[in-house]
Amino acid sequence: MVTTDLPPASGAWREGDAPGRRRWVTLPAPLRLESGGELPGVRLAYETWGTLNADASNAVLVLHALTGDSHVAGPAGEGHATAGWWDELIGPGRALDPAHWFVVAPNVVGGCQGSTGPSSPAPDGRTWGSRFPLVTTRDAVAAETVLADELGIGRWACVVGGSMGGMRAVEWAVVEPDRVERLFMLACPAATSADQIGWAAPQLAAIRSDPGWRGGDYHSAPPGQGPHLGLGIARRMAHLSYRSPFELSERFGRDPQDGEDPWHGGRYAVESYLDHHAEKLVRRFDAASYVRLTEMMNAFDVGRGRGGVAAALGRVTARTLVAGISSDRLYPTHQQAELAAGIPGSGPLRMIESPYGHDGFLIEAATVSSLLTELLVS
């Protein structure tokens, strides 16, 4: 059921909100941006599980996807609108057991759950809003490198990421090969394709066309007057790309939503499903972060300025496992095959058979855990 109370102008975590499990590190100098200029006053929110051992050899970096954040594991509660997005991976007896591993998960620069992004205050005290610049994957990794330094981690035992997190993971392994011992990537490319940029274009247009967008300067608007309609439409489009046609057909078919008649103003069940996901997102995410992080993914090309993708992947020295989702229509498995073939320390592409499409990297937690454990013990 769609909630009837007005959504906030932004679902971002804001200063003064409960911190939850978050901790912060502030970059000691402005972040130099690949697109030109600098981003001053950058803070990264992050969460950790476990304890760093004496020789700092047990640290694992977990990197989130577009609408994820630092809350990889744990319940929803004060400071955290949702439960951990990969909860099955972290905990006693799980692949990332805190008794053995020190797990670190940052919220990406440009995000909206504690790290510096469009909803954050700029050095002048005003919200960044439309002034927040394009931050690329390389810029995000540069900020995360400072976090690693601050935590005393010279080398990650493993860097893990799926989707946008996988883009950051391979960037880590290319730009800092001596700092990544193992690399685990799922459902991601070496460079974003025209098809993926095309999927994103109407999502960005929907947000920017919303009158509540106000050019990106809407964060002080009252509830119900932010760009929630545009963000909700963007989420509906994105969610279709995250799931497979087979799953949607099997799950919903042409059924009407309970108690509704599509011939007389009602919805089909699949429409209700998309409405539900749109409603959830507008209450926990920020439209401007959605725009900037989508632009980050659009700009992703690990081979840019490095002699091409093949040359860039050839720099990776990490023991690598690349996995794809059999039914992924957003990041099809030929893109993961390119990663596996191009990285010297990778075995062949590992296929996760799943009907769930791109979201299989989150849903098929048992298989993901098994693959990660296999890599960690190698």
N, C-alpha and C positions, 0 to 999 in steps of 0.2 A: 504494500500500500504506500502511496506517495504521501510524505509528511506534509501537513498543511501549514505549519508555522513557517515564517519567513526565513530563508537561508541568510547567513551572514554575507557581507560584501566579499569577505575572504575567509576561507577555512584554515588559513595559516596559523601556526603557532606564533604568538606575539609576546613581546617583552611584558613581563608581569604574569603570564600564564604559568601554571605549575610546571616545573622542569621535568617531572617524571624521572626516568633513568638517565636523562641526557647529562653529558658533561661538555665543556667547551674548550677550544683552543683558539687563540687569536693570533693571526699571522703577524710576525714582527715587522713586516714591510708590506707596502702595497703589492697586490698580485698583478704582475705584468701579463697583459692579455695578448693572445695570438692575433686578435683582430686590431690591435693597436691600443695604446693608452694603458691605464692602470686602474685597478679596483682597490680603493683604500679601505682599511678597517675591516678586513674579512675575518669573520668568526666561523669556525666549523663546529657544529654540534655532532656528537658521536656517543655511542654506547659501547660498553665492553662487557665481556663475560670471561670468567676465569682469571688467572694470574700469570703475568709475564715471568718466565723462569730466569734463572741467574744469568744465562748466556743469551737471553732474548731470542731463543731459537724456536719458540713455539707459537709465534704470532700469526694469525690468519686474518686477512682483510676480506670483508664481505661487502660487496657493492650493490646497491639497490637499482631497481628499474625506475621508469619515468615517474610514477606516482607513489613509489616507495619512500622509505626514510630510514633513519637509524634504528628503528624499533623492529629488529629482525625477529626477536623472540620475546615472549612474555605476554601477559594479559593486557587487555584494554583497561584503562583506569585513569586516574588523575594525571594529566599531561600527555596521555596517549589515547587518541580517539578510537584506535583499532588495536586488535591483538597483533602479535608479531606476524610478519608476512611470510616468514620461512621458519615458523616455530618448530617444525619437526626436525630441523637440522641441528639445533643447539639445545643441549641439555644432557643430563646424566644418561650414559649409554647410547647417545646419539653420535652422528658422524663428527660433530664438533662438541665433544664433551668438555665442559669447562674444567674438569679435573685434570685434563691434559693440555688443552689448547687455550691460548689467550686470543679471544675473538674480538675484533674491532670493526665497527660498522659506522661510517660517517654519513651524515646527510650531505648530499652533493651541494657545492656552491651553486647558487641559483635556485635551490630548493626552497621549501616553505615550512620546514619543521625544525627550525632552530639555527640553521646555517644562514649566512648572508645571502639574501635574494631580493627580489622586487618588493616583498612585503616588509623588509627590514628597514630600520632607520639608517639613513646615510650619515656621514660625519657631520652634516649641517643640522641634524636632528629631524629632518623631514623624511618621510618614507621614500625609498628609492623610486618605486613606481616605474614610470616610463623612462626614467633616466638610467635604469639598470642595463648594463651593456650585454652584448653577446659574450657568453663564456663558453669556450669549446671544451671538448673532452680533455685536451692537453692542459688547458688551464685548470680544470678540476683536479687532474692528477698532480699538477704542480702544488696545489693547495694541500692535497692529501699527503704529499711528500713531507711537507712541514709538520703535519700531524704525526707521521711516523717518527720524524726526528724528535719531536717533543715527547713522544712516548718511549724513546730510547730503542726504537726498532730499526736496526740497520738492514735487515733482510727479512722479508716475509716468508714464512714456511709455505704459505699458499695464498694466492689471490683468487677470489671466487666472485663470479658475477654472471647474471643472466640478463638478456635484452640490453637496455642501456648500461646496466652494470657490467655486462660482458664487454661492451665497448671500452669502458674505463679499465677493465681488467687487462685487455690486450694492450692498451696504451701504456699501462704500467710496465708490462713486460718488454715493450719495445723501447721506451724511453729510459727505463731503469733496469736493464737486464740483470745487473749484479745484485739487485735487491729483491728479486722474485725467484724463489727456489722451485715452486710448483705453480701451475696456472690451470684453473678450471673455468671453462667458459661454456655457456649454454645459450642457444637460441639467439645468436647475435651475428653480425657480419664483420668483415674487415673494412668495409666502406658502405655507407648507406646508398641504396639504389634509387633510381628514378621512381620505381613503383612505391617504395617506402616514403619518399618525399611527397609523392602524389597522394598517398593515404593521409598524410599529415596536412596537406594544403587546405582541404575543406574544414578540417578541425580548427586550424588557425583562423580561417575566414569567419567561421561561426562565432568565435570569441570576439574577434575584432569588430564584427558587425553588430554585436549586442550594444544597444544604447548605454547600458550600464558599464561598458568598458571604459568610456571617458578617456580614450587615448592611452590607457594604462594607468591612469591616476584616479583610482576609485576606492582606495583602501580606507578612506575615512567616510565612505557612504554608509547610510543606515541599512539595517537588514532589509533584504528584498530589492535593493537598488544597486547592487553590484552586477557583474556580468555572469550571473549564475545560469541564465538561460543559455547563453553561448557556450559556457563551459559544459553544461549538461549535454548539449547537442554534440560537442566534441567528444565527450566521453561515450556517448552512444555509438558514434562512428568508430571510435578506437576499439570499443569492446567487441564490435562485430569482427574486427581484424584479429582480435586476440583469441577468438573461438573458431571452431571449424564448422563448415556447413553441415557435415554429418551429425555433429553433436547437437546443433540447433534443431535440425530436422527430427532427430530421435527424441529430443527432450520436449519440444514444443509442437512440432508439426504445424498444422493450420488451426490449432485449437484456439478458441476465444479465451480471454481471461475470465476467470470465474465470475459469474454474475454480470458480465458485460456482453454486448452485442456489437461486433465491429460494423455491422450494416446500419447501425443506428447510434453512431457516436462512440461506441465502445472500442476496446483495444483487443488485439490478438495477444495471446499469452507471451509471445516473444517481445512484443512492444512493452508489456508490463515489466518484463525482465530488464530490458534496457533502461526503462524509466527508473527502476530501483537502483541500478548502478550509477545512473546520473545523479540521483538524489543523494546517494551516499557520498559521492566524490565532492560535490559542491560544499559539503559541510566539513570536509577535512583537508581540502586542498585550495591552492591559490591559482586563479586564472592566469596571472602574469608569469608565475613559475611554470605553469603548463606551457605557455607560449615560449618562454626562453629555453626550457629544457627540450622541447620539441625542436627548436632551432639548433640546439646543441647536437641532437641526434642527426638532424638533416646535414649538419656540417661535418659529420664524422667521416674521416678517411684516414686510416692509419698510415697510408703511403704518401700523404700530401707532404711535399718538400723533402721526401726521403728516397726518391728514386722509384716510387710506385709501391704497390701493396707487397709484391713478392720480395723486394729488397727490404722493406720494413719488417716483414715477418721473419726474414732471415736473421734479424738481430736477436730474436728471442732465444734465450738459453735455458729457460725453465722447462722442467718436465711437465708436459702439457696433456690435458685431456679435454677434448672438445666434444660436446654432445648437442644433438639437434632433436627436435620434436617432429615425429613423422608427419603430423597433420598441420604443421605450422604454415599458414598462408601469409603471414606478415614477414617473417624472416625464414624463408624456405631453406631446406637443408643443404642445397648446393652452396649456400654461403658459409655454412659451418664446414662443409667439405673443403672449401678453399682455405679456411684457417688451418684445418688439420693437415692438409697437404703442404702448406707453406711454412709451418713452424717446424724447425729441425727436430725438436725434442718431443713432438707429438706422435702418438699412435694414430691409427685410422679413426675416422669419425665414428662416434658411438651413437646409435640411434635409439631414442626413447620412443617406443611405440605407444601412442596415446591418441584418443579421439578428441582431445580437448583443445587442439590448436596450440597457438603460441603460449597460452596460459599453462600448458602442460609442464613448463619448467618450474612452476609453482605448485601445481596440483599433484604431479607425480613424485611426491616427496620421497617415497620409499626407494624408488629407482635412483633419484638424484643422490640420496644419502649413500646408497651402495656404491655409486660411481665415485663420489667424493672420498669415501673411505678407501676405496681401491687406490686412488691417487695418493692419499696421505700416508699410506703404509709402504709406498714404493720408494 
